[in-house]
Amino acid sequence: MSEIIVKTPVFEAVFQPLRVGHLLLRNRIINSGHGTSLGPGTHNEDLLAYEARRAEGGAAVVITQANAVSAGCGDFYVHDEARDGKYDRLASRIQAHGAYCFVQLNHPGRQAFLGPNRSDEILFSASAIPQHEYGGAVRVPLALDEAQIEQIIDDFAAAAEAVAQTKVDGIELHFGHGNLVQQFLSPETNVREDRWGGSAENRSRFALAILERIRARIGTRLVVGARVNLELAPQAEERAELTGQIVALGNSGLLDYLSVSGGNFSSGWGVATNLPDASFPPALWQQAAATLKRQLPHLPIWLAGRVLNVALADRLIAEGVCDAVTMARELVADPDLPRNAQQGASDRTRPCVGIQSGCWQRVADGKPIHCAFNPVAGREAEAARWHAPINEKALKVVVVGAGPAGLEAARNAALQGHQVVLYDRASRPGGQLALIEQVPHRQDLRNIIDWYVRELTHSGAEFRFGEEVTLDKLRAATADRVIIATGSQETAVSKGNAGFSGEILTVNQALQHAASVPGSVMVYDEWGGRAALSVAELLAQQGHQVEFVTSLKWAGQGLNDTVRLPAVSRLAKLGVLFQAEHRVALHQGSLQVQNQLSGSWIPLSGSFAMLVTSLIPAGNNALYLAAKQAGFSVQLVGDARAPRGLTEATREGYLAARSFGNVSLIPAL
């Protein structure tokens, strides 16, 4: 297989410089502030290297994750970072690559995550409106009194002043995502009857007071912008009122730009809209940005939310929707996105496919940010030490299996100058991704498969698809190194000798034969991942009556809410029925369903024509074991080693290729 790489056009609008306050940005691509879990409350080397890499890749501005203006209200406390010289070091690293450094200032209010050691502390908000702590219990905040409001206004100003005394170029005030300022702006969370609540003007008073106090302290020493929501209000009248509030702030003369986003961190659905997965449309907040741009033509408007590539960014800017775009996950996937586009090589940019497993799912669990398809993301400090090729001598490397782990292993081996031959018994690359990409809202997976093929073609790798690899074939290949990435084997339940007479398929079998699946279907899941939900959605869209049964506490238990909630919502709208904490197994010789709470068994209904099972798979390591016994220099990676997720699979493929000549990099492989 081969593919000609065509140079992509240079985009004019997005690479026009942009004046923001006293700064002239080199282009209109901004690395937006986002959580990383890299620094344990401080800008350590891992976080500094991560931020600097986005600047090196061509972003015009790199914005930090939210830094707390008040002590105890966030991982990063502004005064600690400023006093200890962390901001100076961060700014110097970013500015060395021609970008500007902004610090995002925030007070989360009732959204503060206190953690288990501080669960007895009280949260504060505009009003005592309860909220479900994201992933936790209901919390009722305490309404701030006049003195506390005054203190927080001063905290914002003092934080801005502390930043202004460092090398940092600007600040972004977080007025959105359900944080404290948003809690004052919104009538849903502000029911006060004093001068801070009631009318739209009163609800805006807190935000305006913060801006006035900041400008009184720092003047124009820093660029001052704000991130805002326009889509939080559910009713059109409320949205219009919120728009008016934001426009008034924009017309105050106190802001240098507005950054438009959406969602919040008060609920699972709020986070799902704040961090939209691939089921959401690209640039989903563009209408909100265009509304602000029409009413604030003099003020730079930045747009966030699934601006997936430079072509889309260029069109949005050229059409006057916004003046700049902000990207987070897109630059996690490939920090070189801006530079590649400016050099006419956008086809070399690794696409973000919105699956969330390496980035947000890890951050939400308190783990360092990574990426399902960029094994260096969040490990930039480590990667800098490995930058030079490990081997001086070119090796012949055979990679067996063209799924995610195999593709990444082949790519990295080829990048080091090795001669790579990539085998797969399937007729096309991608492994399970090639099956899943036919499912609704998973089509973006084709983009990452195509990217791997382009990169491998560019590096001179040889493709041998449709070939089963045996020991004899490995011997004939005379490989110096062999990497086995043959994936996992699905398991299936036994039909038993009585009862259920329908057909039993695994998820992959159902995807391969979806068009011929008859009648009603039960999808049974023990794995908790995307696969079972995806096949259920495909079958339901084809008109089948689907019942989704899982042995877990809820459908998609292994997924983050940003992926799970949109998926189960779509299934519910398609009429799919759900049963949790039930398992399908052989009982007394027949296939039955057990209620795991009561222990009772019910024979599997004869009304189902098919049972599709997603059970915990097993690693497909037979070739590896045989090759190892035969004396090959062989490594086992990805699901073939132990079934897990995409992030782990691609990371192991990367490490396997990087370990040639330095086996200590990847112990026990």
Secondary structure, 3 states (H helix, E strand, C coil): CCCCCCCCCCCCCCCCCEEECCEEECCCEEECCCCCCCCCCCCCHHHHHHHHHHHHCCCCEEEEEEEECCCCCCCCEHHHHHHCCHHHHHHHHHHCCCCEEEEEEECCHHHCCCCHHHCCCCCEECCCCCEECCCCCEECCEECCHHHHHHHHHHHHHHHHHHHCCCCCEEEEECCCCCHHHHHHCCCCCCCCCCCCCCHHHHCHHHHHHHHHHHHHHCCCCEEEEEEECCCCCCHHHHHHHHHHHHHHHCCCCCCEEEEECCCCCCHHHHHHHCCCCCCCCCCCHHHHHHHHHHCCCCCEEECCCCCCHHHHHHHHHCCCCCEEEECHHHHHCCCHHHHHHCCCHHHCCCCCCCCCCCHHHHHCCCCCCCCCCCCCCCHHHHHHCCCCCCCCCCEEEEECCCHHHHHHHHHHHHCCCEEEEEECCCCCCCHHHHHCCCCCCCCHHHHHHHHHHHHHHCCCEEEECCCCCHHHHHHHCCCEEEECCCEECCCCCCECECCCCEEEEHHHHHHCHHHCCCCEEEEECCCCHHHHHHHHHHHHCCCCEEEEECCCCCCCCCCHHHHHHHHHHHHHCCCEEECCEEEEEECCEEEEEECCCCCEEECCCCCCEEEEECCCEECCHHHHHHHHCCCCEEECHHHCCCCCHHHHHHHHHHHHHCCCCHHHCCCC
